[in-house]
Amino acid sequence: MAFTACILRAIVLLVLPAPADGHGTQHHLMEVVDEKIKSSPEDAGLWYQRAILHLEHEDTGQAISDLEKAEYLSPGKLPTYLLKAQALTLEGKLTDAKSAIDAQILRFPEQSRGYALRARILLKTGAPQNGLMDYRIALAKSPAAEPDLIHEVSTAMAANGAVEEAIEVLDAGIQRLGAIPSLTIKLLETEVQVGRYDAALSRVNKFQQSASRPEPWMAKRAELLGQAHRIEESRASWQALVTHLRNLPVNERDSTSMSLLAARAHEALTDKLPPQSPNE
């Protein structure tokens, strides 16, 4: 929902003027659309734009009403069924939402958003394999897919038995987009899910070498080693992080982020020490 909502709001912002002072954008946009509808009530695009604004605030009844008006004025020309399916999903009317998104895909078979939304609906209605198939189609029709969609698809795949495919999707996304934190962390988590600790550690080492701040990756490496039950290596990695932090300039060492990492490292070391050596 969030991925598509951002796109739809961008459409409205592009076609309507922003307020001069930059404040009250939502209220201002609604006022502008209302005025335009008064002067051009037969303009389907205006009803569609107002539906987007209603849907953004989850006013589903008003959104559906405006979408039906837009569809009546310009049947088959606007992706009204996409928004209608979103509104119906918010209302919990999944069967009706599925019918609406089927109509959207029938009209606009090359648009990936419809397949992604239908995948979400199918997952909610207990048809995961059909949902995953729609996610695959959505990705295939989105060669420049954004991180949110990649994260969503890979999460669904990993949760429904297609873990290796989820890893492939994430890996391809990172190769195209770079080491985006949300995708990188998701990839590591997914590899750990299937016990591919060496692969995850290899990625962490690579990220640590190229990162402007290696400390978070040093901590991630220590955590992964612990999850792999390689306790001595994990302990050595936490100790290496502590030593590294001690050698940083004072202004860096005392920053909030570095202080939090130091606390994590000390906590991990304390947990792994024998009781008679609590202060090592």
C-alpha positions in Angstrom: 0.0 0.0 0.0 2.7 2.5 1.0 4.7 1.9 -2.3 1.7 2.6 -4.5 0.3 5.5 -2.3 3.6 7.4 -2.8 3.3 7.1 -6.5 -0.3 8.2 -6.6 0.4 11.2 -4.3 3.2 12.2 -6.6 0.8 12.3 -9.5 -1.5 14.7 -7.7 1.5 16.9 -6.7 2.7 17.1 -10.2 -0.7 18.1 -11.8 -1.8 20.5 -9.1 -0.2 23.7 -7.8 1.4 23.7 -4.4 0.5 26.3 -1.8 2.7 29.4 -1.9 3.8 29.0 1.7 4.4 25.3 1.5 2.0 24.5 4.4 -1.3 22.6 4.6 -0.6 20.7 1.4 -3.3 18.1 1.9 -6.0 20.6 2.7 -4.8 22.9 -0.1 -4.8 20.1 -2.7 -8.3 19.1 -1.8 -9.6 22.6 -2.0 -7.9 23.0 -5.4 -9.5 19.8 -6.8 -12.9 20.8 -5.4 -12.8 24.1 -7.1 -11.7 22.5 -10.4 -14.5 20.0 -10.2 -17.1 22.8 -9.7 -15.9 24.4 -13.0 -15.3 21.1 -14.9 -17.6 18.4 -13.4 -17.2 16.2 -16.5 -13.4 15.9 -16.1 -12.8 12.3 -15.0 -9.2 13.1 -14.2 -10.2 15.5 -11.5 -12.5 12.9 -9.8 -9.6 10.5 -10.0 -7.2 13.0 -8.4 -9.6 13.6 -5.5 -10.0 9.9 -5.0 -6.2 9.6 -4.5 -6.4 12.3 -1.8 -9.3 10.6 -0.1 -7.5 7.2 -0.2 -4.3 8.7 1.2 -6.3 9.5 4.3 -8.1 6.1 4.2 -11.4 7.8 3.5 -12.4 4.7 1.5 -16.1 5.5 1.0 -15.4 8.9 -0.5 -12.5 7.4 -2.6 -14.7 4.7 -4.1 -17.5 7.2 -4.8 -15.1 9.5 -6.7 -13.6 6.5 -8.6 -17.0 5.3 -9.7 -17.7 8.9 -11.0 -14.4 8.9 -12.8 -15.1 5.5 -14.4 -18.6 6.6 -15.4 -17.2 9.7 -17.1 -14.2 8.0 -18.8 -14.7 4.2 -18.8 -11.5 2.2 -19.2 -9.2 5.2 -19.5 -7.9 5.6 -15.9 -6.6 2.9 -13.5 -9.6 3.4 -11.3 -9.9 -0.3 -10.4 -6.4 -0.2 -8.9 -7.4 2.4 -6.3 -10.8 0.8 -5.8 -9.0 -2.5 -5.0 -6.8 -0.7 -2.5 -9.9 0.9 -0.8 -11.7 -2.4 -0.6 -8.6 -4.0 0.8 -8.5 -1.4 3.6 -12.2 -2.1 4.3 -11.4 -5.8 4.5 -13.5 -6.7 1.5 -10.9 -9.0 0.0 -13.2 -10.8 -2.4 -14.4 -7.5 -3.9 -10.9 -6.2 -3.9 -9.8 -9.3 -5.9 -12.5 -8.7 -8.5 -11.5 -5.1 -8.8 -7.8 -5.8 -9.3 -8.6 -8.5 -11.8 -10.4 -5.9 -13.8 -7.4 -3.5 -13.5 -5.0 -6.2 -14.8 -7.3 -7.1 -17.7 -7.3 -3.4 -18.8 -3.7 -2.6 -18.1 -1.8 -6.0 -18.3 1.6 -4.3 -18.7 1.4 -2.3 -15.4 3.2 -4.0 -12.6 1.3 -2.3 -9.8 -1.8 -4.3 -10.4 0.1 -7.6 -10.1 1.8 -6.5 -6.8 -1.5 -5.5 -5.3 -3.2 -8.7 -6.4 -0.3 -10.7 -4.8 -0.9 -9.0 -1.5 -4.6 -9.8 -1.7 -3.9 -13.4 -2.6 -1.6 -13.8 0.3 -4.2 -12.4 2.7 -6.8 -14.8 1.3 -4.6 -17.9 1.8 -3.4 -18.4 -1.8 0.4 -17.9 -1.4 1.6 -19.8 -4.5 -0.7 -17.7 -6.7 0.4 -14.6 -4.8 4.1 -15.4 -5.4 3.4 -15.9 -9.1 1.9 -12.4 -9.3 4.9 -11.0 -7.4 7.2 -12.6 -10.0 5.2 -11.0 -12.8 5.3 -7.7 -11.0 9.1 -7.9 -10.8 9.4 -9.0 -14.4 7.4 -6.0 -15.5 9.5 -3.7 -13.3 13.1 -3.8 -14.5 13.8 -0.7 -12.4 11.9 -1.9 -9.3 12.3 0.2 -6.2 13.7 -1.1 -3.0 10.3 -1.3 -1.3 8.9 -3.7 -3.9 12.1 -5.8 -3.8 11.9 -6.0 0.0 8.2 -6.9 -0.1 8.6 -9.6 -2.7 11.6 -11.2 -1.1 9.8 -11.2 2.3 6.8 -12.9 0.9 9.0 -15.5 -0.9 11.0 -16.3 2.2 7.8 -16.6 4.3 6.3 -19.0 1.9 9.0 -21.5 1.2 10.9 -19.8 -1.7 13.9 -18.8 0.4 16.5 -19.4 -2.3 14.5 -17.4 -4.8 14.2 -14.6 -2.2 17.9 -14.5 -1.9 18.2 -14.3 -5.7 15.8 -11.4 -5.8 17.6 -9.5 -3.1 21.0 -10.2 -4.6 19.9 -8.9 -8.0 18.4 -5.8 -6.4 21.6 -5.0 -4.6 23.7 -5.5 -7.7 21.5 -3.0 -9.5 20.8 -0.5 -6.8 23.9 -0.8 -4.6 24.1 -1.8 -0.9 20.9 -0.2 0.2 20.7 -0.9 4.0 17.1 -2.3 4.0 17.9 -4.8 1.2 21.4 -5.7 2.6 20.0 -6.5 6.1 17.1 -8.4 4.6 19.5 -10.5 2.5 21.7 -11.3 5.4 18.7 -12.3 7.5 17.4 -14.5 4.7 20.7 -16.3 4.2 20.9 -16.9 8.0 17.3 -18.3 7.8 18.6 -21.2 5.6 21.9 -21.5 7.5 24.1 -19.9 4.9 26.3 -18.3 7.5 29.5 -18.4 5.4 27.8 -16.6 2.5 26.3 -14.0 4.9 29.7 -13.5 6.6 31.4 -13.1 3.2 28.9 -10.3 2.3 29.5 -8.6 5.7 33.2 -8.7 5.2 32.8 -7.0 1.8 30.5 -4.4 3.1 32.8 -3.7 6.0 35.7 -3.1 3.7 33.8 -0.6 1.5 31.8 1.2 4.1 32.7 4.7 5.3 31.9 3.5 8.8 32.9 -0.1 9.3 31.8 -0.4 12.9 28.2 -1.5 12.3 29.4 -4.2 10.0 32.0 -5.3 12.6 29.1 -5.7 15.0 27.0 -7.6 12.4 29.9 -10.0 11.8 30.2 -10.7 15.5 26.4 -11.3 15.7 26.4 -13.7 12.8 29.3 -15.7 14.2 27.3 -16.0 17.4 24.2 -17.2 15.5 26.4 -19.8 13.8 27.4 -21.0 17.2 31.0 -20.0 16.5 31.3 -18.5 20.0 35.1 -18.0 20.2 35.2 -16.3 16.8 32.2 -14.2 17.8 33.9 -13.2 21.1 37.1 -12.3 19.2 35.1 -10.1 16.8 33.3 -8.3 19.6 36.7 -7.7 21.3 38.1 -6.4 18.0 35.3 -3.9 17.8 35.9 -2.8 21.4 39.6 -2.3 20.6 38.7 -0.4 17.4 36.3 1.9 19.2 38.9 2.7 21.9 41.4 3.8 19.2 39.0 6.2 17.5 39.4 10.0 18.1 37.5 11.1 21.2 34.8 13.0 19.2 34.0 9.9 17.2 34.3 7.5 20.0 31.9 9.5 22.2 29.2 9.9 19.5 25.8 8.3 20.2 26.1 5.6 17.5 29.6 4.5 18.6 28.6 4.6 22.3 25.7 2.3 21.5 27.9 -0.1 19.6 30.4 -0.1 22.5 27.6 -1.0 24.9 26.4 -3.8 22.7 30.0 -5.2 22.4 30.6 -5.1 26.1 27.2 -6.8 26.8 28.0 -9.5 24.3 31.4 -10.1 25.8 30.0 -10.2 29.4 27.4 -12.8 28.3 30.2 -15.0 26.9 32.6 -14.7 29.7 32.8 -17.3 32.5 31.2 -16.1 35.8 34.6 -15.7 37.6 35.8 -13.0 35.1 33.1 -10.5 34.9 35.4 -7.5 34.4 37.7 -8.8 31.7 
